[in-house]
Amino acid sequence: MAPSKTVDALSSAIVARFLRSNNYSETLKAFLREADLAPDVGQTSGDDTNNWTIQSLLEEKNTYDQTVNFERYGEDHQQSALWSEPAPSRPALIQTPTSSNILAASVEQWQKPRGDAYEAAADAASAQPYIVSTGADRQVHLLETAEGNTVIKSFSGLSDSPVLSFISILEGRYILMTNMSGQLLLQHGSQTLDSRKDHAKYAVKVVAYEDKVDPSKWWVATAGWDECVLLYCLNIPDEADAPALKIGEPVTRIKLVSNPESLLFVPHVDTNELLLLVSRRDSTYIYYYQVEAASEETDTRENDGADAEKSPREARLLGKQNLAPPFQCLGCLLAGPYGAQSTRPGPPGRGDVDIAPYESGHPPAPEDPVTQTSQALATLEIQNREDAAILVQANTFAPQTAYSTPQVTWRPNGSAVWVNGDDGVVRGIETKTGKIIATLKGGHEPGSKVRTVWSGYVAVPQERGDPIREEWVISGGFDKRLIVWKV
């Protein structure tokens, strides 16, 4: 097969640049004449990204080879599935009331309490799925999932700073949000029930989990860029007393040595004990913390009439597990159909995805080694277990920097994950093989940062008949675009 014109032009430019830089004037003239090239081919420009040299190509090839060595493609296993068709690929631009960088977007249930100004859109006693979008202008928008994506409500004074993360609980009855001021907000319809500022700076993530023994109890964890994770316990009242719900003091604190990046509640596969998984910047580990015991001890201390301490109790670290080569760090954790997954930011052109089962997590604490040999054997055993835990490790080739915010989301059928990038592209990776199957282009501006990505089934209302379930991917970025990708 003949090489493309683009490759020919690049090759000619590199050869000409090499001859120019080494003062091979006569050879350069002969090369330009025989190759029928312009006299200025190979001259350097002000943009270093286009000034490829033989040395830079060799360095790029070395980096690529090193990355490929760390890739691991999945083998046949019962829980995996091949990429399924049809898949979302057609972009639809959603018009938001204001234009600003999109920070978070997804489809969430949002319940409208009685008396809301927008109650007429639907029955006030029921929650409906809406496209929820937050921007750098501190606005939070609710848009319909029906054709046209009409704006239902825009909150302008809900938060004193941009909302970075949100989650819906109890089918949209309550919404929990975190913002750049370090606040945790509790929302009920259009009413803000409570807010707390326990983080010193950006609260970048909020996650929630319903207690399986007591459904009225919800665990809430927040991650802040004050190198701290806080755990709250919400006791949900009856719906009639919904306005009385308060967040309350944090019951547990996790103090880290670097900023946390992602959180995930997971029940232990054997004991069903609730664990909180934490990843942090500049670390290749997932850290496993105990949830229940810390809260129970705090409650006992308060019931005994002891003086209430200002600071919450430190959570107990149960174990940690390495899921990455030593030169990368975990950026995002997400529960999926059959395992845990993480994305790790790396050098430009690299953004890896690990997929691992829960069974391999929560390693027991080893006994104290008594000899160098036993210590080495124990370390090797841990490394082997951690290595075996990774089912798939693949390269997304998504450009990322030290300031990237990796996001990963499952396709609802578990056949793939979607990953964002700083080049305006959303990539789909097949979970069985770890290969890039789809690249969503044409929605975001080339070279722009895709800040958030979400995927799932959406019941789209129709003018006549029942709603139609469609698979969507929603992405938002720093090009101020909110995109819905449809089949």
Secondary structure, 3 states (H helix, E strand, C coil): CCCCHHHHHHHHHHHHHHHHHCCCHHHHHHHHHHCCCCCCCCCCCCCHHHCCCHHHHHHHHHHHHHHHHHCECCCCCCCCCCCCCCCCCEEEEECCCCCCCEEEEEEEEEECCCCCCCHHHCCCCCEEEEEEEEECCCCEEEECCCCCCCEEEEECCCCCCCEEEEEEECCCCEEEEEECCCEEEEEECCEEEEEEECCCCCEEEEEEEECCCCCCEEEEEEEECCCEEEEEEEECCCHHHHHHCCCCCCCEEEECCCCEEEEEEEECCCCCCEEEEEEECCCCEEEEEECHHHHHHHHHHHHCCCCCCCCCEECCEEEEEECCCCCCCCCEEEECCCCEEEEEECCCCCEEEEEECHHHCCCCCCCCCCCHHHHHHHHHHHHHHHHHHCCEEEECCCCCCCCCCCCEEECCCCCEEEECCCCCCEEEEECCCCCEEEEECCCCCCCCCEEEEEEEEEEECCCCCCCEEEEEEEEEECCCCEEEEEC
